[in-house]
């Protein structure tokens, strides 16, 4: 009879454990994420800002190169704002939405895919877009009398002025892509570390939710 009671208690325990819902991967990552060292959390939280800082620098460099090529002397501070702030904000948003959040939610679980996303955002949003924006802004600052003397369409003029700038910034653009890939790879390494950690016990309030 004692054996039967033990078998029943074991069966009840198995049924109880089977009824307990499995913790979602996003909740598992988030709970372990709170136990990371401060330095690792800082790097993961501000990785998007590090990538966006490169786009800020690229926009400023391209802006200065275009001003020299077009011999623009006016409105330096006013024209510097859109070519630096806009790429910084949008690069930060895109990297946060396409890399950081998917990693922390567990929906991005491929190291190669994460690195490609990071490199694409760093090259296109942080490199190509600021150069094109700087070229357009500075071309609009050219006096109207000189602009009418330009042969061809506005698009052709932009291509003719942006091509030398892209050539001069090619190494910086390559650095941006490599830096973005390295930052994203570091974030993915943090997620792998979280997956290897033991699950944090849930509190009663979390179980009720």
C-alpha positions, 0 to 999 in steps of 0.5 A: 500500500505504501508503494501505491501511495508513493507511485500516486504521489510521483504521478501527481508530481509529474502531472503538476510539472507537466501542467506548468507552462514553459517559460517563453524564450523572450521572458527567459532572456529578459530575466537573465538579462537583468543579471548581466554585469553592468558593462555588458548591459551598457554595451548591449543597450547602447550598441545601436547608438554606437552604430549611429555615432558612425553615421553622425561622423560620416554625415559630418565628413561628407558635409565638409567635403561637399562644401569644399567641392561646391565652394559653399561658405554660408549656413554651416551650422544650419546645414550641418544639423540635418546631415548629422542628426537625421542619419544618427536618429534613423540609424539608431532606430533601424538598428534597434528595431532590426537587430537589438530587439529581435535578439532580445526577443529570441526571434533572431537566432542566427549569428550570420543573419545578425551580422549581415543585418548589422553590416547592412545598416552600418553601410547603407543607413550609416554610410550611403544615406548620410553622403547622399543627404549631405550632397543634396543639402549642399547642392541646395545651398549653391547660389541660384545663379551658379545652379542655372549654369550647371549643365544637365539635370539635378540628379546628374549633378548630384552623381557627379559631385557625390562620386568623388566623395564616395571615393574619398570616404570608401575606407571610412564606409568599409570601417563602418560596415566592419564596426557594425558587424563587430558590434552586432556580433558582440550583441549576439555573443551576449545572447548566447551567454544568456541562453547558457545561464540557468533560468531565474526562479519566477516570483509569485506575481510573475507566475500569476501573470 
